[in-house]
Amino acid sequence: MSDHPCTIPNSSRFFQNRDCAYFPCHKGADPATFSCLFCYCPLYALGEHCGGNYRYTAGGIKSCEACLVPHRPDNYDRILDGSRLVCELVRRPPAPEAES
């Protein structure tokens, strides 16, 4: 167990795993406020519309190495709003009504 104190208590809006081998997983992140709640960003699937600090590699892969959006506690509501958008984008369209 890590002996580093966290300045924000774990809750439904914030979580840290200081025992993770990659904590914090982004260079330049402040360990005191780094949230692991959205370890894998729910907004990744929005591609260029995620609102984060991303780049595309030469191979066309989206890289979020420089993005801290999902790891900042004050972005919790922003992530939830974006997650709703992802859900809408992948929602199956309603089946056409059968003619009688």
ZIZIHU-V572005 format. One record per residue. RES is the residue in three letters. PHI is phi in radians with two decimals (* if undefined). OMEGA is omega in radians with two decimals (NA if undefined). BURIAL is b if it has 24 or more other C-alpha atoms within 12 Angstrom, else e. Layout:
RES:PHI:OMEGA:BURIAL + RES:PHI:OMEGA:BURIAL
This chain:
MET:*:-3.13:e + SER:-1.28:3.11:e + ASP:-1.80:3.13:e + HIS:-1.46:3.12:e + PRO:-1.31:3.07:e + CYS:-1.69:-3.13:e + THR:-1.48:3.14:e + ILE:-2.14:3.14:e + PRO:-1.26:3.06:e + ASN:-1.07:-3.12:e + SER:-2.77:3.09:e + SER:-1.28:-3.13:e + ARG:-1.89:-3.08:b + PHE:-2.67:3.10:b + PHE:-2.65:3.03:b + GLN:-2.19:3.01:b + ASN:-2.22:-3.11:b + ARG:-1.20:3.10:e + ASP:-1.50:3.09:e + CYS:-1.12:-3.13:e + ALA:-1.09:-3.08:e + TYR:-1.85:-3.07:e + PHE:-1.25:-0.41:b + PRO:-1.28:-2.98:b + CYS:-1.46:3.12:b + HIS:-2.11:3.11:b + LYS:-1.08:3.09:e + GLY:1.44:-3.14:e + ALA:-1.32:3.09:e + ASP:-1.45:-3.11:e + PRO:-1.03:-3.10:b + ALA:-1.20:-3.09:b + THR:-2.15:-3.10:b + PHE:-1.33:-3.13:b + SER:-1.73:3.11:b + CYS:-1.70:-3.06:b + LEU:-0.94:3.10:b + PHE:-1.88:-3.11:b + CYS:-0.90:3.02:b + TYR:-1.86:-3.00:e + CYS:-1.15:3.09:b + PRO:-1.16:-3.10:b + LEU:-1.56:-3.12:b + TYR:-0.93:-3.08:b + ALA:-1.16:3.12:b + LEU:-1.40:3.10:e + GLY:0.96:-3.09:e + GLU:-1.21:-3.09:e + HIS:-1.79:-3.08:e + CYS:-1.28:-3.13:b + GLY:1.49:-3.13:b + GLY:-1.73:-3.13:b + ASN:-1.70:-3.07:e + TYR:-2.12:2.99:b + ARG:-2.58:3.05:e + TYR:-1.82:3.11:e + THR:-1.28:3.11:e + ALA:-1.01:3.13:e + GLY:-1.49:3.10:e + GLY:1.51:-3.14:e + ILE:-1.59:3.11:e + LYS:-1.28:3.12:e + SER:-1.97:-3.12:e + CYS:-1.94:-3.10:b + GLU:-0.95:-3.08:b + ALA:-1.66:-3.06:e + CYS:-1.71:3.09:b + LEU:-2.01:-3.08:b + VAL:-0.88:-3.09:b + PRO:-1.30:-3.08:b + HIS:-1.80:3.09:b + ARG:-1.69:-3.09:b + PRO:-0.97:-3.10:b + ASP:-1.30:3.12:e + ASN:-1.73:-3.10:b + TYR:-0.95:-3.11:b + ASP:-1.16:3.09:e + ARG:-1.08:3.12:b + ILE:-1.15:3.12:b + LEU:-1.11:3.10:e + ASP:-1.06:3.11:e + GLY:-1.14:3.11:b + SER:-1.13:3.08:e + ARG:-1.10:3.11:e + LEU:-1.13:3.08:e + VAL:-1.03:3.13:e + CYS:-1.07:3.12:e + GLU:-1.15:-3.11:e + LEU:-1.16:-3.10:e + VAL:-1.74:3.13:e + ARG:-1.10:3.09:e + ARG:-1.22:3.10:e + PRO:-1.14:3.13:e + PRO:-1.10:3.11:e + ALA:-1.18:3.10:e + PRO:-1.10:-3.14:e + GLU:-1.27:3.13:e + ALA:-1.28:3.10:e + GLU:-1.37:-3.13:e + SER:-1.76:NA:e
